[in-house]
């Protein structure tokens, strides 16, 4: 059964708040709307990692309500030199982290989502089987060249689902 309109508006407000407070998601330029029984994200981001981070934050806040991710990655030609450099660094560090995770048999094939908005801070999201695995993933990622901070949002079965923190 689809959520009632007022309930959907409440969910949309939660999603908007989550996007405003999520790491790796631009603070401006994103819109949240409702259509039928769906939350619709629109706007532009600089990298695919930001698009994925926005979707992940929206899905967590939506509590099972369908999300339509219509966010577009802004063309490189429209970016300033500093934005282009940050996007390149973000893309490279995500690739390096994903490669490091695949290369470690303790943490490969876990379906972890890796993102970085600035090329230095890496955000890890997903579900892992144990706290030891969560720690092992963090240890692998923290050793990757260029990574200065790991925001480990990996969940273990039984952990409470965190709510977006106010900034």
N, C-alpha and C positions, 0 to 999 in steps of 0.2 A: 504494500500500500504506500502510495506517495505521501510525503509529509504535507501537512496543511500549509497554506500560504504563509501564515504568521510564523509557523515553526520554521519554514524555509528561510524566511527573512532573518530569524534569530540565528540560524546556522550560517547564513551569509555574513552576518555581523561578526560571528566567531571566526570565520575564515578570514575576513578582512583584518581583524585584530591579529590573528596568527601570522599573516603575511607581513604586517608591519613590524612584528617583533622577531621574525625568524632570521637566523643567521644565514648568510649566503643569498638573501633575497633583496633586491633593490627596494629602498624605502619609498620611492616615488614611481609613478607611471603605471601602476597596476590597478585594474578595476575588477570588482567583484559584483556580479549581478545574478539574478535568478531567471530561469526560463523553464516553464513547466515544473518538473520536479528535480531540476538540475541546478547546481551552482556553476556559473560560467566565469572563468578567468580570462581577462583580456588585457592587452598592453604589450610593451616591448621590454625585453631583457637583453643584456649584452652577451650572455653565453648560454649554451645548452645546460651547463651545470646550474645556473640560476633558474632556468625553466624547470628543471627537475626538482630543485630545492623548493621552489614555490608550490609545485604540485604536491610534494610530500607534506609540506606544512599545511596545505589546504585539506588534504585527505585526512590528516590526523584531527584537524579541528572540525571536520564535517561529520565525523562519527558515522560513516557509512552512507551518507548522502552522495549521490553521483556527482562527480566533478568533471566538467568539460574544460580541458586546458587549451585555450586558444591563444596562449602567450606566444609571441613571435620573437625569435632571436634577431636582434637588430643587425643589419648588414654591416660588415667590417668597414665599408667605405664611409659610413655615417658616424663612426667613432673617432674620438680624438686620439692622438698618439699614445697618451697615457692609458686610455681605455683599451686600446688595441694591445698594448703591452700586458696589462692586467689580464685580459682575456687569454692571451697566449700562455701566460704563466699559469693561469687557472687550468686551462686545458692540459698543459704538460704535466702539472703536478697530479691531476686526476689520473692521467694515463700511467704515470710512474707508480702511484699508489695501487692502482688496479693491477699493474704488472707484478708489484711486490706481493700483493695478496695471492694472486694466482700462482706465484712461484714458491709459496710456503704451504706445504701439504697440511699443516695444522689448521689453516684458515682459508684454503681455496674452496671454491664452489659453495659458498655460503649465501650468495645472492645479496651481498652488501651493496648499498647505494653509496657512492663516493661523490662528494661535490666540494667545490672550492670557489668562493667568489673573488678572492684576492690573490690566489696563487701561493699563499703561505699557511692559511688556516684550512684544515681539511675537516669536513663534516661527514661522519659515518652514520648511516641509518640502516636499520633492518633488524631481523630477529636472528639471534645466535643461540646455540643449544645450552650454553653454560656461561657462568661468570668467568671461568678460566679462559674460555674461548674469547670472550669480550676483551679480557686483558691481553691475550695473545695478539689479537687484531690490533689493538692500540699500540703494542710494542713494535709490531712490524711496521705500522704506518709512521710512527714517530721517528724511525730510522731512515725514512726516505729523504733524499736530498731535497732541500727547499721547503720542507714542512717545518714550520715553527710552532704550530699549535694543532692539537687534535681535539675536536669537539665530538666526543664519543657518545652518540645517541643510540647505540645498539641496545636492544632489549633482549632480556632472557625470559623464557616462559615463566609466568607467575609474577613478573615485575609489574608494578602499576604503570599505566600509560601516563607519561608526563604531560602536563598542561602547558601551553605557551606561557613563558615568563614575561611579566611586564618589564619594560625597559624604562 
